[in-house]
């Protein structure tokens, strides 16, 4: 399966990476996080329907599915299976107001 990241998802990964690197001064954790996202998205691409559907109020994301980042379970990858592609929509920490964030998003098929 082809994997595509929305710009918001790329920004999310960068923001989490910078949090570990700059705010927490944990460069090894930052690198481990980035690698964990890559591995987790690869695993999702092999078995995309293993993730349960997310009940989104936003009609643009009725087929959204969340899956935890390996080793960083509080952070979830929110993605949509679209034919032969996985679209990574967002990468969000559980302490964020996920419902509100996703409610404001628009799904621009990229």
PDB file as gemmi writes it, atoms N, CA and C in Angstrom:
CRYST1    1.000    1.000    1.000  90.00  90.00  90.00 P 1                      
ATOM      1  N   UNK A   1       0.828  -1.189   0.000  1.00  0.00           N  
ATOM      2  CA  UNK A   1       0.000   0.000   0.000  1.00  0.00           C  
ATOM      3  C   UNK A   1       0.872   1.252   0.000  1.00  0.00           C  
ATOM      4  N   UNK A   2       0.398   2.249  -0.689  1.00  0.00           N  
ATOM      5  CA  UNK A   2       1.078   3.537  -0.726  1.00  0.00           C  
ATOM      6  C   UNK A   2       0.715   4.316   0.536  1.00  0.00           C  
ATOM      7  N   UNK A   3       1.649   5.049   1.089  1.00  0.00           N  
ATOM      8  CA  UNK A   3       1.426   5.823   2.306  1.00  0.00           C  
ATOM      9  C   UNK A   3       1.615   7.299   1.977  1.00  0.00           C  
ATOM     10  N   UNK A   4       0.613   8.095   2.365  1.00  0.00           N  
ATOM     11  CA  UNK A   4       0.686   9.546   2.154  1.00  0.00           C  
ATOM     12  C   UNK A   4       0.390  10.245   3.475  1.00  0.00           C  
ATOM     13  N   UNK A   5       1.202  11.217   3.792  1.00  0.00           N  
ATOM     14  CA  UNK A   5       1.011  12.025   4.998  1.00  0.00           C  
ATOM     15  C   UNK A   5       0.405  13.362   4.599  1.00  0.00           C  
ATOM     16  N   UNK A   6      -0.672  13.750   5.253  1.00  0.00           N  
ATOM     17  CA  UNK A   6      -1.176  15.106   5.085  1.00  0.00           C  
ATOM     18  C   UNK A   6      -0.169  16.052   5.731  1.00  0.00           C  
ATOM     19  N   UNK A   7      -0.174  17.298   5.299  1.00  0.00           N  
ATOM     20  CA  UNK A   7       0.750  18.281   5.863  1.00  0.00           C  
ATOM     21  C   UNK A   7       0.574  18.389   7.373  1.00  0.00           C  
ATOM     22  N   UNK A   8      -0.664  18.347   7.853  1.00  0.00           N  
ATOM     23  CA  UNK A   8      -0.916  18.440   9.299  1.00  0.00           C  
ATOM     24  C   UNK A   8      -0.263  17.281  10.046  1.00  0.00           C  
ATOM     25  N   UNK A   9      -0.274  16.090   9.461  1.00  0.00           N  
ATOM     26  CA  UNK A   9       0.356  14.930  10.106  1.00  0.00           C  
ATOM     27  C   UNK A   9       1.875  15.096  10.142  1.00  0.00           C  
ATOM     28  N   UNK A  10       2.457  15.588   9.066  1.00  0.00           N  
ATOM     29  CA  UNK A  10       3.899  15.838   9.049  1.00  0.00           C  
ATOM     30  C   UNK A  10       4.274  16.860  10.115  1.00  0.00           C  
ATOM     31  N   UNK A  11       3.459  17.900  10.235  1.00  0.00           N  
ATOM     32  CA  UNK A  11       3.695  18.921  11.255  1.00  0.00           C  
ATOM     33  C   UNK A  11       3.578  18.322  12.652  1.00  0.00           C  
ATOM     34  N   UNK A  12       2.600  17.437  12.858  1.00  0.00           N  
ATOM     35  CA  UNK A  12       2.434  16.773  14.156  1.00  0.00           C  
ATOM     36  C   UNK A  12       3.683  15.982  14.533  1.00  0.00           C  
ATOM     37  N   UNK A  13       4.203  15.210  13.594  1.00  0.00           N  
ATOM     38  CA  UNK A  13       5.393  14.392  13.868  1.00  0.00           C  
ATOM     39  C   UNK A  13       6.566  15.305  14.229  1.00  0.00           C  
ATOM     40  N   UNK A  14       6.740  16.366  13.474  1.00  0.00           N  
ATOM     41  CA  UNK A  14       7.823  17.314  13.753  1.00  0.00           C  
ATOM     42  C   UNK A  14       7.645  17.943  15.136  1.00  0.00           C  
ATOM     43  N   UNK A  15       6.416  18.304  15.475  1.00  0.00           N  
ATOM     44  CA  UNK A  15       6.149  18.931  16.776  1.00  0.00           C  
ATOM     45  C   UNK A  15       6.475  17.975  17.922  1.00  0.00           C  
ATOM     46  N   UNK A  16       6.076  16.709  17.811  1.00  0.00           N  
ATOM     47  CA  UNK A  16       6.390  15.727  18.856  1.00  0.00           C  
ATOM     48  C   UNK A  16       7.898  15.479  18.936  1.00  0.00           C  
ATOM     49  N   UNK A  17       8.547  15.386  17.781  1.00  0.00           N  
ATOM     50  CA  UNK A  17       9.992  15.193  17.732  1.00  0.00           C  
ATOM     51  C   UNK A  17      10.700  16.347  18.445  1.00  0.00           C  
ATOM     52  N   UNK A  18      10.313  17.578  18.111  1.00  0.00           N  
ATOM     53  CA  UNK A  18      10.924  18.756  18.741  1.00  0.00           C  
ATOM     54  C   UNK A  18      10.649  18.805  20.242  1.00  0.00           C  
ATOM     55  N   UNK A  19       9.484  18.340  20.652  1.00  0.00           N  
ATOM     56  CA  UNK A  19       9.163  18.310  22.084  1.00  0.00           C  
ATOM     57  C   UNK A  19      10.198  17.463  22.828  1.00  0.00           C  
ATOM     58  N   UNK A  20      10.464  16.265  22.303  1.00  0.00           N  
ATOM     59  CA  UNK A  20      11.457  15.394  22.954  1.00  0.00           C  
ATOM     60  C   UNK A  20      12.870  15.955  22.836  1.00  0.00           C  
ATOM     61  N   UNK A  21      13.187  16.510  21.684  1.00  0.00           N  
ATOM     62  CA  UNK A  21      14.544  16.998  21.436  1.00  0.00           C  
ATOM     63  C   UNK A  21      14.844  18.306  22.176  1.00  0.00           C  
ATOM     64  N   UNK A  22      13.972  19.286  22.049  1.00  0.00           N  
ATOM     65  CA  UNK A  22      14.240  20.626  22.582  1.00  0.00           C  
ATOM     66  C   UNK A  22      13.674  20.804  23.990  1.00  0.00           C  
ATOM     67  N   UNK A  23      12.378  20.578  24.141  1.00  0.00           N  
ATOM     68  CA  UNK A  23      11.729  20.839  25.437  1.00  0.00           C  
ATOM     69  C   UNK A  23      12.185  19.881  26.530  1.00  0.00           C  
ATOM     70  N   UNK A  24      12.368  18.620  26.174  1.00  0.00           N  
ATOM     71  CA  UNK A  24      12.724  17.617  27.173  1.00  0.00           C  
ATOM     72  C   UNK A  24      14.207  17.275  27.162  1.00  0.00           C  
ATOM     73  N   UNK A  25      14.949  17.748  26.146  1.00  0.00           N  
ATOM     74  CA  UNK A  25      16.376  17.469  25.992  1.00  0.00           C  
ATOM     75  C   UNK A  25      16.658  15.966  26.011  1.00  0.00           C  
ATOM     76  N   UNK A  26      15.879  15.238  25.202  1.00  0.00           N  
ATOM     77  CA  UNK A  26      16.010  13.789  25.108  1.00  0.00           C  
ATOM     78  C   UNK A  26      16.210  13.396  23.636  1.00  0.00           C  
ATOM     79  N   UNK A  27      17.403  13.643  23.096  1.00  0.00           N  
ATOM     80  CA  UNK A  27      17.621  13.387  21.667  1.00  0.00           C  
ATOM     81  C   UNK A  27      17.419  11.930  21.274  1.00  0.00           C  
ATOM     82  N   UNK A  28      17.804  10.999  22.135  1.00  0.00           N  
ATOM     83  CA  UNK A  28      17.627   9.576  21.794  1.00  0.00           C  
ATOM     84  C   UNK A  28      16.152   9.211  21.724  1.00  0.00           C  
ATOM     85  N   UNK A  29      15.362   9.787  22.617  1.00  0.00           N  
ATOM     86  CA  UNK A  29      13.912   9.537  22.605  1.00  0.00           C  
ATOM     87  C   UNK A  29      13.298  10.157  21.354  1.00  0.00           C  
ATOM     88  N   UNK A  30      13.750  11.339  20.978  1.00  0.00           N  
ATOM     89  CA  UNK A  30      13.247  11.998  19.771  1.00  0.00           C  
ATOM     90  C   UNK A  30      13.496  11.122  18.543  1.00  0.00           C  
ATOM     91  N   UNK A  31      14.705  10.597  18.428  1.00  0.00           N  
ATOM     92  CA  UNK A  31      15.029   9.716  17.291  1.00  0.00           C  
ATOM     93  C   UNK A  31      14.223   8.425  17.343  1.00  0.00           C  
ATOM     94  N   UNK A  32      14.074   7.883  18.543  1.00  0.00           N  
ATOM     95  CA  UNK A  32      13.283   6.650  18.712  1.00  0.00           C  
ATOM     96  C   UNK A  32      11.829   6.896  18.330  1.00  0.00           C  
ATOM     97  N   UNK A  33      11.302   8.063  18.685  1.00  0.00           N  
ATOM     98  CA  UNK A  33       9.926   8.411  18.324  1.00  0.00           C  
ATOM     99  C   UNK A  33       9.757   8.441  16.807  1.00  0.00           C  
ATOM    100  N   UNK A  34      10.647   9.137  16.129  1.00  0.00           N  
ATOM    101  CA  UNK A  34      10.539   9.258  14.673  1.00  0.00           C  
ATOM    102  C   UNK A  34      10.589   7.885  14.000  1.00  0.00           C  
ATOM    103  N   UNK A  35      11.481   7.040  14.471  1.00  0.00           N  
ATOM    104  CA  UNK A  35      11.587   5.680  13.924  1.00  0.00           C  
ATOM    105  C   UNK A  35      10.334   4.870  14.267  1.00  0.00           C  
ATOM    106  N   UNK A  36       9.787   5.054  15.459  1.00  0.00           N  
ATOM    107  CA  UNK A  36       8.579   4.328  15.867  1.00  0.00           C  
ATOM    108  C   UNK A  36       7.390   4.717  14.990  1.00  0.00           C  
ATOM    109  N   UNK A  37       7.287   5.979  14.632  1.00  0.00           N  
ATOM    110  CA  UNK A  37       6.211   6.410  13.728  1.00  0.00           C  
ATOM    111  C   UNK A  37       6.370   5.710  12.384  1.00  0.00           C  
ATOM    112  N   UNK A  38       7.578   5.694  11.861  1.00  0.00           N  
ATOM    113  CA  UNK A  38       7.820   5.045  10.563  1.00  0.00           C  
ATOM    114  C   UNK A  38       7.436   3.569  10.612  1.00  0.00           C  
ATOM    115  N   UNK A  39       7.894   2.866  11.662  1.00  0.00           N  
ATOM    116  CA  UNK A  39       7.583   1.430  11.801  1.00  0.00           C  
ATOM    117  C   UNK A  39       6.085   1.187  11.962  1.00  0.00           C  
ATOM    118  N   UNK A  40       5.447   2.020  12.771  1.00  0.00           N  
ATOM    119  CA  UNK A  40       4.018   1.843  13.017  1.00  0.00           C  
ATOM    120  C   UNK A  40       3.211   2.072  11.748  1.00  0.00           C  
ATOM    121  N   UNK A  41       3.541   3.087  10.993  1.00  0.00           N  
ATOM    122  CA  UNK A  41       2.823   3.335   9.737  1.00  0.00           C  
ATOM    123  C   UNK A  41       3.052   2.177   8.768  1.00  0.00           C  
ATOM    124  N   UNK A  42       4.252   1.636   8.745  1.00  0.00           N  
ATOM    125  CA  UNK A  42       4.510   0.465   7.900  1.00  0.00           C  
ATOM    126  C   UNK A  42       3.627  -0.709   8.329  1.00  0.00           C  
ATOM    127  N   UNK A  43       3.536  -0.962   9.622  1.00  0.00           N  
ATOM    128  CA  UNK A  43       2.677  -2.050  10.131  1.00  0.00           C  
ATOM    129  C   UNK A  43       1.216  -1.794   9.779  1.00  0.00           C  
ATOM    130  N   UNK A  44       0.778  -0.551   9.907  1.00  0.00           N  
ATOM    131  CA  UNK A  44      -0.599  -0.211   9.529  1.00  0.00           C  
ATOM    132  C   UNK A  44      -0.827  -0.533   8.056  1.00  0.00           C  
ATOM    133  N   UNK A  45       0.153  -0.238   7.211  1.00  0.00           N  
ATOM    134  CA  UNK A  45      -0.012  -0.492   5.775  1.00  0.00           C  
ATOM    135  C   UNK A  45      -0.163  -1.971   5.468  1.00  0.00           C  
ATOM    136  N   UNK A  46       0.395  -2.821   6.318  1.00  0.00           N  
ATOM    137  CA  UNK A  46       0.276  -4.274   6.120  1.00  0.00           C  
ATOM    138  C   UNK A  46      -1.072  -4.804   6.589  1.00  0.00           C  
ATOM    139  N   UNK A  47      -1.633  -4.182   7.632  1.00  0.00           N  
ATOM    140  CA  UNK A  47      -2.893  -4.644   8.232  1.00  0.00           C  
ATOM    141  C   UNK A  47      -3.765  -3.441   8.599  1.00  0.00           C  
ATOM    142  N   UNK A  48      -4.230  -2.671   7.623  1.00  0.00           N  
ATOM    143  CA  UNK A  48      -4.909  -1.410   7.930  1.00  0.00           C  
ATOM    144  C   UNK A  48      -6.239  -1.554   8.669  1.00  0.00           C  
ATOM    145  N   UNK A  49      -6.930  -2.648   8.484  1.00  0.00           N  
ATOM    146  CA  UNK A  49      -8.249  -2.783   9.098  1.00  0.00           C  
ATOM    147  C   UNK A  49      -8.182  -3.331  10.520  1.00  0.00           C  
ATOM    148  N   UNK A  50      -6.977  -3.545  11.043  1.00  0.00           N  
ATOM    149  CA  UNK A  50      -6.829  -3.998  12.422  1.00  0.00           C  
ATOM    150  C   UNK A  50      -7.231  -2.885  13.398  1.00  0.00           C  
ATOM    151  N   UNK A  51      -7.088  -1.645  12.981  1.00  0.00           N  
ATOM    152  CA  UNK A  51      -7.431  -0.504  13.835  1.00  0.00           C  
ATOM    153  C   UNK A  51      -8.947  -0.309  13.832  1.00  0.00           C  
ATOM    154  N   UNK A  52      -9.520  -0.051  14.995  1.00  0.00           N  
ATOM    155  CA  UNK A  52     -10.974   0.157  15.067  1.00  0.00           C  
ATOM    156  C   UNK A  52     -11.352   1.507  14.469  1.00  0.00           C  
ATOM    157  N   UNK A  53     -12.567   1.629  13.957  1.00  0.00           N  
ATOM    158  CA  UNK A  53     -13.005   2.935  13.449  1.00  0.00           C  
ATOM    159  C   UNK A  53     -13.097   3.955  14.580  1.00  0.00           C  
ATOM    160  N   UNK A  54     -12.830   5.205  14.245  1.00  0.00           N  
ATOM    161  CA  UNK A  54     -12.952   6.310  15.190  1.00  0.00           C  
ATOM    162  C   UNK A  54     -14.279   6.996  14.895  1.00  0.00           C  
ATOM    163  N   UNK A  55     -15.086   7.183  15.902  1.00  0.00           N  
ATOM    164  CA  UNK A  55     -16.390   7.812  15.711  1.00  0.00           C  
ATOM    165  C   UNK A  55     -16.230   9.330  15.656  1.00  0.00           C  
ATOM    166  N   UNK A  56     -15.961   9.820  14.477  1.00  0.00           N  
ATOM    167  CA  UNK A  56     -15.736  11.247  14.270  1.00  0.00           C  
ATOM    168  C   UNK A  56     -17.051  11.950  13.954  1.00  0.00           C  
ATOM    169  N   UNK A  57     -17.226  13.121  14.522  1.00  0.00           N  
ATOM    170  CA  UNK A  57     -18.403  13.937  14.196  1.00  0.00           C  
ATOM    171  C   UNK A  57     -18.220  14.645  12.866  1.00  0.00           C  
ATOM    172  N   UNK A  58     -16.987  14.807  12.457  1.00  0.00           N  
ATOM    173  CA  UNK A  58     -16.671  15.482  11.211  1.00  0.00           C  
ATOM    174  C   UNK A  58     -16.995  14.543  10.038  1.00  0.00           C  
ATOM    175  N   UNK A  59     -17.912  14.925   9.163  1.00  0.00           N  
ATOM    176  CA  UNK A  59     -18.286  14.037   8.047  1.00  0.00           C  
ATOM    177  C   UNK A  59     -17.134  13.733   7.091  1.00  0.00           C  
ATOM    178  N   UNK A  60     -16.093  14.568   7.089  1.00  0.00           N  
ATOM    179  CA  UNK A  60     -14.942  14.314   6.225  1.00  0.00           C  
ATOM    180  C   UNK A  60     -14.128  13.113   6.696  1.00  0.00           C  
ATOM    181  N   UNK A  61     -14.332  12.699   7.949  1.00  0.00           N  
ATOM    182  CA  UNK A  61     -13.502  11.645   8.530  1.00  0.00           C  
ATOM    183  C   UNK A  61     -14.309  10.463   9.050  1.00  0.00           C  
ATOM    184  N   UNK A  62     -15.336  10.066   8.324  1.00  0.00           N  
ATOM    185  CA  UNK A  62     -16.159   8.943   8.768  1.00  0.00           C  
ATOM    186  C   UNK A  62     -15.410   7.613   8.709  1.00  0.00           C  
ATOM    187  N   UNK A  63     -14.350   7.526   7.932  1.00  0.00           N  
ATOM    188  CA  UNK A  63     -13.580   6.281   7.817  1.00  0.00           C  
ATOM    189  C   UNK A  63     -12.236   6.358   8.543  1.00  0.00           C  
ATOM    190  N   UNK A  64     -12.123   7.279   9.468  1.00  0.00           N  
ATOM    191  CA  UNK A  64     -10.886   7.483  10.211  1.00  0.00           C  
ATOM    192  C   UNK A  64     -10.648   6.343  11.197  1.00  0.00           C  
ATOM    193  N   UNK A  65      -9.387   5.957  11.344  1.00  0.00           N  
ATOM    194  CA  UNK A  65      -8.999   4.901  12.289  1.00  0.00           C  
ATOM    195  C   UNK A  65      -7.782   5.371  13.082  1.00  0.00           C  
ATOM    196  N   UNK A  66      -7.748   5.117  14.403  1.00  0.00           N  
ATOM    197  CA  UNK A  66      -6.572   5.469  15.209  1.00  0.00           C  
ATOM    198  C   UNK A  66      -5.745   4.228  15.545  1.00  0.00           C  
ATOM    199  N   UNK A  67      -4.441   4.418  15.665  1.00  0.00           N  
ATOM    200  CA  UNK A  67      -3.568   3.321  16.088  1.00  0.00           C  
ATOM    201  C   UNK A  67      -2.393   3.919  16.867  1.00  0.00           C  
ATOM    202  N   UNK A  68      -2.037   3.308  18.019  1.00  0.00           N  
ATOM    203  CA  UNK A  68      -0.946   3.884  18.828  1.00  0.00           C  
ATOM    204  C   UNK A  68       0.418   3.718  18.164  1.00  0.00           C  
ATOM    205  N   UNK A  69       1.256   4.713  18.393  1.00  0.00           N  
ATOM    206  CA  UNK A  69       2.643   4.642  17.937  1.00  0.00           C  
ATOM    207  C   UNK A  69       3.364   3.651  18.851  1.00  0.00           C  
ATOM    208  N   UNK A  70       4.026   2.686  18.256  1.00  0.00           N  
ATOM    209  CA  UNK A  70       4.739   1.647  18.999  1.00  0.00           C  
ATOM    210  C   UNK A  70       5.742   2.264  19.978  1.00  0.00           C  
ATOM    211  N   UNK A  71       5.552   1.977  21.272  1.00  0.00           N  
ATOM    212  CA  UNK A  71       6.454   2.500  22.289  1.00  0.00           C  
ATOM    213  C   UNK A  71       6.062   3.875  22.806  1.00  0.00           C  
ATOM    214  N   UNK A  72       5.083   4.507  22.162  1.00  0.00           N  
ATOM    215  CA  UNK A  72       4.585   5.831  22.545  1.00  0.00           C  
ATOM    216  C   UNK A  72       3.054   5.779  22.494  1.00  0.00           C  
ATOM    217  N   UNK A  73       2.481   4.863  23.246  1.00  0.00           N  
ATOM    218  CA  UNK A  73       1.065   4.533  23.129  1.00  0.00           C  
ATOM    219  C   UNK A  73       0.117   5.694  23.393  1.00  0.00           C  
ATOM    220  N   UNK A  74       0.572   6.739  24.072  1.00  0.00           N  
ATOM    221  CA  UNK A  74      -0.287   7.911  24.293  1.00  0.00           C  
ATOM    222  C   UNK A  74      -0.450   8.733  23.018  1.00  0.00           C  
ATOM    223  N   UNK A  75       0.401   8.484  22.049  1.00  0.00           N  
ATOM    224  CA  UNK A  75       0.332   9.184  20.767  1.00  0.00           C  
ATOM    225  C   UNK A  75      -0.249   8.222  19.740  1.00  0.00           C  
ATOM    226  N   UNK A  76      -1.265   8.689  19.033  1.00  0.00           N  
ATOM    227  CA  UNK A  76      -1.948   7.839  18.053  1.00  0.00           C  
ATOM    228  C   UNK A  76      -1.850   8.431  16.651  1.00  0.00           C  
ATOM    229  N   UNK A  77      -1.756   7.521  15.711  1.00  0.00           N  
ATOM    230  CA  UNK A  77      -1.770   7.875  14.305  1.00  0.00           C  
ATOM    231  C   UNK A  77      -3.217   7.757  13.842  1.00  0.00           C  
ATOM    232  N   UNK A  78      -3.760   8.817  13.297  1.00  0.00           N  
ATOM    233  CA  UNK A  78      -5.130   8.818  12.770  1.00  0.00           C  
ATOM    234  C   UNK A  78      -5.011   8.753  11.252  1.00  0.00           C  
ATOM    235  N   UNK A  79      -5.625   7.725  10.668  1.00  0.00           N  
ATOM    236  CA  UNK A  79      -5.438   7.488   9.240  1.00  0.00           C  
ATOM    237  C   UNK A  79      -6.735   7.031   8.590  1.00  0.00           C  
ATOM    238  N   UNK A  80      -6.740   7.114   7.266  1.00  0.00           N  
ATOM    239  CA  UNK A  80      -7.864   6.663   6.445  1.00  0.00           C  
ATOM    240  C   UNK A  80      -7.316   5.700   5.403  1.00  0.00           C  
ATOM    241  N   UNK A  81      -8.009   4.579   5.233  1.00  0.00           N  
ATOM    242  CA  UNK A  81      -7.684   3.647   4.154  1.00  0.00           C  
ATOM    243  C   UNK A  81      -8.491   4.108   2.945  1.00  0.00           C  
ATOM    244  N   UNK A  82      -7.786   4.435   1.874  1.00  0.00           N  
ATOM    245  CA  UNK A  82      -8.435   4.935   0.659  1.00  0.00           C  
ATOM    246  C   UNK A  82      -7.940   4.106  -0.520  1.00  0.00           C  
ATOM    247  N   UNK A  83      -8.671   3.063  -0.851  1.00  0.00           N  
ATOM    248  CA  UNK A  83      -8.255   2.175  -1.937  1.00  0.00           C  
ATOM    249  C   UNK A  83      -6.963   1.476  -1.587  1.00  0.00           C  
ATOM    250  N   UNK A  84      -5.945   1.705  -2.389  1.00  0.00           N  
ATOM    251  CA  UNK A  84      -4.632   1.099  -2.167  1.00  0.00           C  
ATOM    252  C   UNK A  84      -3.673   2.041  -1.451  1.00  0.00           C  
ATOM    253  N   UNK A  85      -4.227   3.009  -0.745  1.00  0.00           N  
ATOM    254  CA  UNK A  85      -3.382   3.983  -0.058  1.00  0.00           C  
ATOM    255  C   UNK A  85      -3.831   4.169   1.390  1.00  0.00           C  
ATOM    256  N   UNK A  86      -2.866   4.511   2.209  1.00  0.00           N  
ATOM    257  CA  UNK A  86      -3.111   4.915   3.591  1.00  0.00           C  
ATOM    258  C   UNK A  86      -2.832   6.409   3.642  1.00  0.00           C  
ATOM    259  N   UNK A  87      -3.808   7.187   4.080  1.00  0.00           N  
ATOM    260  CA  UNK A  87      -3.598   8.623   4.273  1.00  0.00           C  
ATOM    261  C   UNK A  87      -3.473   8.880   5.765  1.00  0.00           C  
ATOM    262  N   UNK A  88      -2.314   9.294   6.196  1.00  0.00           N  
ATOM    263  CA  UNK A  88      -2.097   9.648   7.593  1.00  0.00           C  
ATOM    264  C   UNK A  88      -2.604  11.075   7.752  1.00  0.00           C  
ATOM    265  N   UNK A  89      -3.668  11.206   8.555  1.00  0.00           N  
ATOM    266  CA  UNK A  89      -4.364  12.483   8.707  1.00  0.00           C  
ATOM    267  C   UNK A  89      -3.723  13.331   9.795  1.00  0.00           C  
ATOM    268  N   UNK A  90      -3.530  12.750  10.965  1.00  0.00           N  
ATOM    269  CA  UNK A  90      -2.932  13.454  12.112  1.00  0.00           C  
ATOM    270  C   UNK A  90      -2.171  12.461  12.963  1.00  0.00           C  
ATOM    271  N   UNK A  91      -1.262  12.966  13.794  1.00  0.00           N  
ATOM    272  CA  UNK A  91      -0.517  12.185  14.785  1.00  0.00           C  
ATOM    273  C   UNK A  91      -0.649  12.982  16.083  1.00  0.00           C  
ATOM    274  N   UNK A  92      -1.546  12.525  16.978  1.00  0.00           N  
ATOM    275  CA  UNK A  92      -1.945  13.336  18.131  1.00  0.00           C  
ATOM    276  C   UNK A  92      -1.732  12.617  19.452  1.00  0.00           C  
ATOM    277  N   UNK A  93      -1.376  13.389  20.460  1.00  0.00           N  
ATOM    278  CA  UNK A  93      -1.214  12.877  21.824  1.00  0.00           C  
ATOM    279  C   UNK A  93      -2.588  12.825  22.487  1.00  0.00           C  
ATOM    280  N   UNK A  94      -2.812  11.817  23.310  1.00  0.00           N  
ATOM    281  CA  UNK A  94      -4.091  11.630  23.975  1.00  0.00           C  
ATOM    282  C   UNK A  94      -4.501  12.776  24.875  1.00  0.00           C  
ATOM    283  N   UNK A  95      -3.562  13.608  25.311  1.00  0.00           N  
ATOM    284  CA  UNK A  95      -3.900  14.751  26.168  1.00  0.00           C  
ATOM    285  C   UNK A  95      -4.437  15.934  25.359  1.00  0.00           C  
ATOM    286  N   UNK A  96      -4.308  15.856  24.050  1.00  0.00           N  
ATOM    287  CA  UNK A  96      -4.850  16.913  23.201  1.00  0.00           C  
ATOM    288  C   UNK A  96      -6.366  16.716  23.079  1.00  0.00           C  
ATOM    289  N   UNK A  97      -7.077  17.766  22.740  1.00  0.00           N  
ATOM    290  CA  UNK A  97      -8.523  17.680  22.534  1.00  0.00           C  
ATOM    291  C   UNK A  97      -8.762  17.157  21.120  1.00  0.00           C  
ATOM    292  N   UNK A  98      -8.656  15.846  20.990  1.00  0.00           N  
ATOM    293  CA  UNK A  98      -8.680  15.204  19.673  1.00  0.00           C  
ATOM    294  C   UNK A  98      -9.992  15.455  18.940  1.00  0.00           C  
ATOM    295  N   UNK A  99     -11.106  15.304  19.653  1.00  0.00           N  
ATOM    296  CA  UNK A  99     -12.405  15.539  19.022  1.00  0.00           C  
ATOM    297  C   UNK A  99     -12.503  16.927  18.426  1.00  0.00           C  
ATOM    298  N   UNK A 100     -12.066  17.909  19.169  1.00  0.00           N  
ATOM    299  CA  UNK A 100     -12.128  19.292  18.702  1.00  0.00           C  
ATOM    300  C   UNK A 100     -11.174  19.528  17.526  1.00  0.00           C  
ATOM    301  N   UNK A 101      -9.977  18.970  17.615  1.00  0.00           N  
ATOM    302  CA  UNK A 101      -8.997  19.124  16.526  1.00  0.00           C  
ATOM    303  C   UNK A 101      -9.547  18.527  15.240  1.00  0.00           C  
ATOM    304  N   UNK A 102     -10.068  17.315  15.317  1.00  0.00           N  
ATOM    305  CA  UNK A 102     -10.564  16.642  14.117  1.00  0.00           C  
ATOM    306  C   UNK A 102     -11.847  17.282  13.597  1.00  0.00           C  
ATOM    307  N   UNK A 103     -12.632  17.852  14.493  1.00  0.00           N  
ATOM    308  CA  UNK A 103     -13.861  18.520  14.084  1.00  0.00           C  
ATOM    309  C   UNK A 103     -13.556  19.716  13.186  1.00  0.00           C  
ATOM    310  N   UNK A 104     -12.436  20.373  13.432  1.00  0.00           N  
ATOM    311  CA  UNK A 104     -12.045  21.569  12.666  1.00  0.00           C  
ATOM    312  C   UNK A 104     -11.335  21.247  11.357  1.00  0.00           C  
ATOM    313  N   UNK A 105     -10.871  20.021  11.216  1.00  0.00           N  
ATOM    314  CA  UNK A 105     -10.105  19.625  10.025  1.00  0.00           C  
ATOM    315  C   UNK A 105     -11.005  19.506   8.799  1.00  0.00           C  
ATOM    316  N   UNK A 106     -10.425  19.687   7.668  1.00  0.00           N  
ATOM    317  CA  UNK A 106     -11.066  19.420   6.387  1.00  0.00           C  
ATOM    318  C   UNK A 106     -10.258  18.346   5.700  1.00  0.00           C  
ATOM    319  N   UNK A 107     -10.931  17.399   5.073  1.00  0.00           N  
ATOM    320  CA  UNK A 107     -10.221  16.331   4.385  1.00  0.00           C  
ATOM    321  C   UNK A 107     -10.014  16.726   2.944  1.00  0.00           C  
ATOM    322  N   UNK A 108      -8.839  17.214   2.663  1.00  0.00           N  
ATOM    323  CA  UNK A 108      -8.481  17.535   1.297  1.00  0.00           C  
ATOM    324  C   UNK A 108      -7.763  16.310   0.752  1.00  0.00           C  
ATOM    325  N   UNK A 109      -8.436  15.579  -0.097  1.00  0.00           N  
ATOM    326  CA  UNK A 109      -7.824  14.380  -0.676  1.00  0.00           C  
ATOM    327  C   UNK A 109      -6.552  14.788  -1.386  1.00  0.00           C  
ATOM    328  N   UNK A 110      -5.460  14.347  -0.842  1.00  0.00           N  
ATOM    329  CA  UNK A 110      -4.153  14.762  -1.375  1.00  0.00           C  
ATOM    330  C   UNK A 110      -3.555  13.665  -2.208  1.00  0.00           C  
TER     331      UNK A 110                                                      
END                                                                             
